[in-house]
C-alpha cells in the first residue's frame, strides 16, 4: 500500500510495537501500542494509524497463507506437491496447526487491536480535523474488514468469532466466540458505516495517500457483507452507493485491469500494494506464488495455484477473458523482456494464471521484489474491484426476483460477448467465476454460500491434457462450510474459544 508500509518501521519504533506475543486471543497482541507518552500529537496519530497496515506485508496475510483456503475451489489445484496445502484442499483436518493458516486469526486481531487503539485515543488529540476524521475512518474500515474476513472464514449460524469490546479493558482474558455469525456481520455493518461517514472519496487523495481506505471501499465491502448475510436488499443498496457515486467505471479492455499503469484507475476499489522496493518488496506475494516454479530460471516463482481445465472450459466461445486469465501450453507471452511460449515442467494442471504476469514482462525485473524469497511486485492485487460490485448488484437483484440483465450485460459486453436476456443465477455464477477467477473474490466461498460446494467437489479436476489431476473430494457442508479455528487459539484459551464442529 503506497506510502503506508514504508512508514511502518518508524511507526513501530516510535510506539514500541515489538512487544512479546500474547498467547491468548491476542487481546493485547504483539505490536499493540502502549499509551504511556504516546497518543499526544498529530504525529502520534499518523504513526499509530500507519501501524495498522504492517501485517499486510506478511506473506501469509494476503499472499500464500489465506490462499490455501481459496485453493480449495474447483478453479485451481495446488500446482506442485505441498502436503499441508494438499490436505487443506482435501478438507483433511490433519492440516490444523500447520504454519500457513494458523496465523490468519491472530494477524487479523492484531490489526483490530491497533484499529481500536486509534479509535480510543485519536479523538482526544488536538490536530487537523480533516486528518483526524480520515485516520478514524481508516481504523473503522480496517476493523470492519478484519471482522468480515474472520466471520465468513470461521463463523456460521452455530458460532461467530469473538468481538472485542474496545471500551472494556480485559487484559489477556480469552473472549468467547459470539453466538452466531450474524452478530459479527452486524458489528461489521456498524464499523463500515462509520468508516464511510468519515472517509473521503479516493479522488481527493494525493498520490502519496494512495492505498488508504476511502468512502466507496467501505460501501463496497458493506455490499459484499450483506450479500454474504443474504440481506439482498441492503447488498443492492450499498452496491448502488458505489455505482451511483460516479467515481468508478469498467476499463474498456479486461486485460488492462491487471497492469501496473492501471493500478489506480476507475476499476480500483481496494487492493494490496506498497511502493517500497526493499528486501521485503511490495505488497502481496501472490503473483510470484502463481509463477512457474523457479520462473524458467529467471526468478524464484513458487509454482502454486494453477488453473484447472474446468475453469478454462467455463469460458464461453469468444470470451476474451479466458486468454487474459489463463496461460495454456503454447501461448505466447513476454517474460523479462523476451517473448516465449508457455510450457511447464512444474504445473500439475499444465496451465498458469496469466492475470498477474505483467510485472514479469519487463527486462531486468524492474517491477519485482529483489528478494525472490518474497516474490512481490508493484501490481495492485485486487481485493475487491468495480466489476465485482456490479456482479454483487446483479446477484442481489436476482435473489429478489428482479431482472439483472443490465448489470450482467455490462460484464458480458467487456468480455466480448453478446447481450443476454432474462439472465438467471446460473448465468450470474458463470460470469462471477469467469470475471473473478484467481482473485481474492474467493470462488470456494462462492460455492459454499450458494450451496454448490458438495456437488462441485464430488467431481475430479482435470489438466490441460484432459487427464485427472485431482481426484473427487468429500465435502460435508455440516463441517466444511467453515474452516477450523486455529488450534493455537483453542488451546491457549483453555477451550474458551471453541473449535468448529467436526474439525
Secondary structure as UniProt FT lines:
FT   TURN            2..4
FT   HELIX           5..7
FT   HELIX           8..14
FT   TURN            15..16
FT   TURN            27..28
FT   TURN            30..31
FT   TURN            36..37
FT   HELIX           42..50
FT   HELIX           51..57
FT   TURN            59..63
FT   HELIX           64..70
FT   TURN            71..72
FT   TURN            74..75
FT   STRAND          76..77
FT   HELIX           83..89
FT   TURN            90..91
FT   HELIX           93..95
FT   TURN            96..97
FT   HELIX           99..102
FT   HELIX           104..121
FT   HELIX           122..124
FT   HELIX           129..154
FT   TURN            157..158
FT   TURN            166..167
FT   TURN            171..172
FT   HELIX           181..198
FT   HELIX           202..204
FT   HELIX           207..209
FT   TURN            210..211
FT   HELIX           215..229
FT   HELIX           232..243
FT   TURN            244..246
FT   HELIX           254..258
FT   HELIX           260..262
FT   TURN            263..264
FT   TURN            266..267
FT   STRAND          268..272
FT   TURN            279..280
FT   HELIX           286..290
FT   HELIX           293..297
FT   STRAND          306..307
FT   HELIX           309..314
FT   TURN            317..318
FT   HELIX           321..325
FT   STRAND          326..327
FT   TURN            329..330
FT   STRAND          332..335
FT   TURN            336..337
FT   STRAND          338..341
FT   STRAND          352..353
FT   TURN            355..356
FT   HELIX           358..361
FT   HELIX           363..365
FT   TURN            366..367
FT   HELIX           372..374
FT   STRAND          381..385
FT   HELIX           386..399
FT   TURN            400..401
FT   HELIX           405..414
FT   TURN            415..416
FT   HELIX           425..436
FT   TURN            437..438
FT   TURN            440..441
FT   HELIX           443..450
FT   HELIX           453..457
FT   STRAND          461..462
FT   TURN            464..465
FT   STRAND          468..470
FT   HELIX           477..480
FT   HELIX           487..492
FT   TURN            493..495
FT   TURN            501..502
//
